Amino acid sequence: MTAIRANSILPARRTDIELQTADGVALVGEVALPADREPVATIVCLHPLPTHGGMMDSHVFRKAAWRLPALAGIAVVRFNSRGTASVRGTSGGEFDGGVAERFDVAAAIEYAEFAGLPSIWLVGWSFGTDLALKYGCDPSIVGAILLSPPLRFSTPQDLAVWDAAGKPLVALVPEFDDYLRPAEAHEKFAAVRQAEVIGVPGAKHLWVGQAETALDEIVRRVAPAAYPLPTEWSGPMEFGDASAYANRTTAAFADVPMPESPIQ
């Protein structure tokens, strides 16, 4: 048995994909499937704010794609929203502040649906949580898991849609988040009667050192039979290089203003 490290890559069938949006934009992405079986569930990852370093390779999502197909039988769909770049490539279009990104979310859900992927969940992180709340309450998805939701772009009307739909909505809120902390999150998400708000002790907005906690909580909802995730692996293992993203952190964008939340 070998310990699973931050840069461990476990076996999977990984395929580059290109999503076509309804407004004619091509988005680059990847789907990672279990190597030796059909997936039991699917997560579609909606990444953090690209103007603050977010992309499909933001570390929690990168680790999800590297681990969850092998450890939990989960299909992981990642993509760069419009105008966003990573090692995979640069998606067409331009960042639109969460407006035209509605087409990106729709294209990702449509891909998962038409690929026949089972039990589709959205997993948003930061800006991605706003996209999930605004545009993700689709008939084909089971529910959504929100990592570090800032509630900066979503509105009370968006929360009302989720409340009416009754679909599972889980918010993982770091104790020391930069934008929304657990006590305030409980108040704001009270508008969604089925919402579950989980405060994560010691965690911060970027989930540095807490990625395993986030992945465990995702698996507990999406593929509960695989919870908790093992910390060791007995099969083949490769190792990834994340050095290309050393400067893609929130700290590097400290002077870039964030919008104010419309949810009071």
C-alpha positions in Angstrom: 0.0 0.0 0.0 1.2 3.5 -0.9 0.0 6.7 0.7 -2.0 8.9 -1.6 -0.3 12.3 -1.9 -1.4 15.7 -3.2 0.0 14.9 -6.6 -1.0 11.3 -6.8 -2.7 10.2 -10.1 -4.7 7.0 -9.8 -5.8 5.0 -12.9 -8.7 6.2 -15.0 -9.9 6.6 -18.5 -9.2 10.2 -19.2 -10.4 11.9 -22.4 -10.1 15.5 -23.6 -13.5 16.9 -24.5 -14.8 20.0 -26.2 -18.2 21.5 -25.3 -20.2 23.5 -27.7 -22.4 26.2 -26.2 -25.7 27.4 -27.6 -24.2 30.8 -28.3 -21.4 29.2 -30.4 -18.4 29.1 -28.0 -16.1 26.1 -27.7 -15.0 25.1 -24.2 -12.1 22.8 -23.5 -12.4 20.1 -20.8 -11.8 16.5 -19.7 -13.9 13.6 -18.5 -12.3 11.1 -16.2 -14.0 7.7 -15.9 -13.2 4.6 -13.8 -10.6 2.5 -15.6 -12.2 -0.9 -15.1 -15.9 -0.4 -14.5 -18.9 1.9 -15.3 -19.3 4.9 -13.1 -21.8 4.9 -10.3 -22.3 8.7 -10.3 -21.0 11.9 -11.9 -19.8 15.2 -10.8 -19.7 18.2 -13.1 -17.2 20.7 -11.8 -17.8 24.5 -11.9 -14.5 26.2 -11.1 -13.6 29.4 -9.1 -13.5 32.9 -10.6 -11.2 33.0 -13.5 -10.2 36.6 -12.8 -8.9 35.3 -9.5 -7.0 32.3 -10.8 -9.9 29.8 -11.1 -9.9 27.1 -13.8 -10.7 23.4 -14.4 -7.3 22.5 -12.7 -8.0 24.4 -9.5 -6.5 22.0 -7.0 -9.7 20.4 -5.4 -11.1 19.6 -8.9 -7.7 18.4 -10.2 -7.5 16.0 -7.2 -11.1 14.9 -7.8 -10.2 13.9 -11.4 -7.0 12.2 -10.2 -8.6 10.2 -7.4 -12.4 9.8 -7.5 -12.8 7.5 -10.6 -10.5 4.9 -8.9 -11.5 5.4 -5.3 -15.2 5.9 -5.6 -16.3 5.0 -9.2 -17.3 8.6 -9.9 -17.1 10.2 -13.4 -15.5 13.6 -13.1 -16.3 16.2 -15.8 -14.2 19.4 -15.7 -14.0 22.3 -18.2 -12.7 25.8 -18.5 -15.5 28.3 -18.7 -15.4 30.9 -21.4 -12.2 32.8 -21.7 -10.5 30.6 -19.1 -7.1 29.0 -19.6 -5.2 26.0 -18.1 -2.7 23.4 -19.2 -5.6 21.7 -21.1 -6.0 24.8 -23.2 -8.1 28.1 -23.4 -11.8 28.1 -23.9 -13.3 30.4 -26.5 -15.2 33.6 -25.7 -14.6 36.0 -22.8 -15.4 36.1 -19.1 -18.9 37.6 -18.8 -19.3 38.1 -15.0 -21.6 35.1 -14.6 -24.1 36.2 -17.4 -23.2 34.3 -20.6 -21.7 31.6 -18.4 -25.2 30.2 -18.3 -24.5 28.7 -21.7 -21.4 27.0 -20.3 -23.2 25.4 -17.5 -25.9 24.2 -19.9 -23.4 22.7 -22.3 -21.6 20.8 -19.5 -24.9 19.3 -18.1 -25.9 18.5 -21.7 -22.6 16.7 -22.3 -23.0 14.6 -19.2 -26.6 13.8 -20.0 -26.0 12.8 -23.6 -22.9 10.8 -22.7 -25.2 8.6 -20.6 -23.3 9.4 -17.4 -25.3 8.4 -14.3 -26.6 10.4 -11.3 -25.3 13.8 -12.3 -24.3 16.2 -9.5 -23.0 19.7 -9.9 -20.0 20.6 -7.7 -19.3 24.3 -7.7 -16.4 26.1 -5.9 -16.6 29.8 -5.2 -17.7 31.5 -8.4 -18.7 28.1 -9.6 -21.3 27.9 -6.7 -22.9 31.0 -8.0 -23.1 29.4 -11.5 -24.7 26.3 -10.0 -27.2 28.3 -8.0 -28.1 30.6 -11.0 -28.2 28.1 -13.8 -27.8 24.5 -12.4 -31.2 23.6 -11.2 -31.8 21.4 -14.2 -34.2 18.4 -14.4 -31.3 16.1 -15.3 -29.2 16.8 -12.2 -29.7 15.2 -8.8 -28.4 18.1 -6.8 -25.5 20.4 -6.1 -22.6 20.6 -3.7 -21.2 24.1 -3.0 -17.6 24.6 -1.8 -17.0 28.1 -0.3 -20.1 29.7 -1.6 -19.6 33.5 -1.6 -23.2 34.3 -2.9 -21.7 37.2 -4.9 -23.5 36.7 -8.2 -26.6 34.6 -7.3 -29.8 36.3 -6.1 -32.7 35.6 -3.7 -34.7 34.5 -6.8 -32.0 31.9 -7.6 -32.3 30.4 -4.1 -36.1 30.4 -4.5 -35.8 28.2 -7.6 -33.8 25.6 -5.6 -36.2 25.8 -2.7 -39.1 25.1 -5.0 -37.3 22.3 -6.8 -36.5 20.5 -3.6 -33.3 19.1 -5.0 -30.4 18.4 -2.5 -28.2 21.5 -1.9 -25.2 21.0 0.3 -23.0 24.0 1.2 -19.5 23.3 2.6 -18.5 26.5 4.3 -15.0 27.0 5.7 -14.7 28.3 9.2 -12.3 31.0 8.1 -13.7 31.8 4.6 -12.8 35.2 3.1 -16.4 35.9 1.9 -19.0 33.9 3.8 -18.6 32.1 7.1 -20.8 29.4 8.6 -23.1 31.5 10.8 -23.9 33.9 8.0 -24.3 31.0 5.5 -26.9 29.4 7.8 -28.9 32.6 7.7 -28.7 33.1 3.9 -29.4 29.5 2.9 -32.4 29.4 5.2 -34.3 30.5 2.1 -33.8 26.9 0.7 -35.6 24.6 3.1 -33.7 21.5 2.1 -30.3 23.2 2.1 -27.7 21.6 4.3 -24.9 24.0 5.5 -21.8 22.3 6.9 -19.2 24.4 8.6 -15.7 23.0 8.1 -13.4 23.7 11.1 -10.0 25.2 10.3 -10.7 25.4 6.5 -10.2 28.6 4.4 -11.7 29.6 1.0 -9.0 27.9 -1.0 -9.2 24.5 0.9 -5.4 24.3 1.1 -4.6 21.4 3.3 -8.3 20.5 3.4 -8.9 19.0 -0.1 -9.4 15.6 1.3 -12.2 16.9 3.6 -13.9 18.4 0.6 -13.6 15.2 -1.5 -14.8 13.1 1.4 -17.9 15.2 1.8 -18.6 15.1 -2.0 -18.3 11.3 -2.0 -20.5 11.0 1.1 -23.4 12.5 -1.0 -22.6 11.4 -4.5 -21.4 7.8 -3.9 -22.0 7.0 -0.2 -20.8 3.4 -0.5 -17.3 4.7 -1.1 -17.2 7.0 2.0 -14.8 7.5 3.6 -12.2 7.6 1.0 -9.1 5.5 1.6 -5.7 7.3 2.1 -3.6 4.5 0.6 -3.6 2.8 -2.8 -2.2 -0.6 -3.7 -2.3 -0.3 -7.5 -0.5 1.7 -10.2 0.2 5.3 -9.3 1.6 8.2 -11.3 2.4 11.7 -10.1 1.4 15.1 -11.5 3.2 18.4 -11.7 1.2 21.3 -10.4 4.1 23.9 -10.6 2.4 25.6 -13.6 -0.2 26.9 -11.2 2.0 28.2 -8.5 0.8 31.8 -9.1 -2.9 31.0 -9.7 -4.1 31.7 -6.1 -6.5 34.2 -4.6 -3.5 36.0 -3.0 -2.2 36.9 -6.4 -5.4 38.7 -7.2 -5.8 40.6 -3.9 -6.2 44.0 -5.6 -9.0 42.8 -8.0 -12.3 43.8 -6.5 -15.1 41.3 -5.8 -18.7 42.2 -6.4 -21.0 42.7 -3.4 -23.6 40.1 -2.6 -27.2 40.9 -3.6 -28.4 38.4 -0.9 -28.9 40.3 2.4 
